[in-house]
Amino acid sequence: MDRLLENTVSRRRLLTGAAVLGVAGATGLPATSLARAPLAKTQAPYWYRSKLGALELTIVSDGPLPLGPPGGSFLGVEPASVTKMLSDNFLGTDNVVLEQNILVVNSGDRVILFDSGMGTSKLFGPTTGRLMASLKEAGIEPASIDAVVASHAHIDHIGGLVDADGKPLFPNAEVHISQADFDFWTDESNSKAGKDFVVHARKNLLPYRDRLKFFKDGQEFLPGVQAMAAPGHTVGHTVFVITSEGKSLCYIGDVTHHQVLLVEKPRIEFAYDTDPKQAAQTRVRILDMLAKDRVQLLAYHFPWPGIGHVVSQGDGFRYIPTPMNMLL
């Protein structure tokens, strides 16, 4: 047995040595040399393109948004349970990091942007505010945007409408939003709205006052785009069903912020919801509809690029991401 083991080890060494010598001989390099190249230290452009019927969809990122420890955001549940759900899914337990997946829909004669990111605000750190760079990487000019659709008026959804000086970044766009959300978040006397959120809502929305359009629940306010009221996260939070050639995608905004915590346990309350209990009811209703009808969704805060489906699972749901297709 010892002799057999010795022969096996010797054979492995011989084969390894032969492979090294073969590579060295083929390249003309000494057997001890190693390939060297500088580290790239760059990442791929932050956009992804796909099709929905006759529509071209482009998802661009405003950059990762770190929420910090989960205990500060996910309420009404034992911290140990949250930690286990995160660790069971190979996710960090000390800092919950969300994406910001911004949808651009091009029909050929109209370009629509859904939400606009954090803009110049660094309330959640330095990694946000990348929308303009992402649009440039995707070859989309801000001046080509005909409409900006806001799911709601939180800072990370309307923060990218103007530059640092308050100048509109989308000079040819109308801005579509629910009137309830516009009134709530631009009211300086509203004690229920956080100061930073009101400041940035006013900064970003008021310069478009002459181009504001208010949609109603159930209305197809743009061709192929239907509004669906989904209150709770904010008073006027809205999701949008986008349809082309019999195919549909539901842009769910902030119905759920996390692909595990608020999908598998949709009744967990979220600290940034204006009405957490109503938001939980809305979350269950919308996810149940998407699961039963097998409608594809795009979630603003899910892992990049945020496209997938939900299926029923126990008392909640399970998120199944759609594989990225690099062929159009």
Salt bridges, closest charged atoms under 4 A:
GLU56 OE1 - ARG49 NE 3.85
ASP88 OD2 - LYS84 NZ 2.61
ASP115 OD2 - HIS157 ND1 2.83
GLU137 OE2 - ARG130 NH2 2.98
ASP156 OD2 - HIS157 NE2 3.48
ASP156 OD2 - HIS301 NE2 3.09
GLU174 OE1 - HIS176 NE2 3.61
GLU188 OE2 - ARG202 NE 3.67
ASP254 OD2 - HIS152 NE2 3.24
ASP254 OD2 - HIS157 NE2 2.90
ASP254 OD2 - HIS233 NE2 3.09
ASP254 OD2 - HIS257 NE2 3.12
ASP254 OD1 - HIS301 NE2 3.32
GLU269 OE2 - LYS277 NZ 2.85
ASP273 OD1 - HIS233 ND1 2.65
ASP288 OD2 - LYS292 NZ 3.15
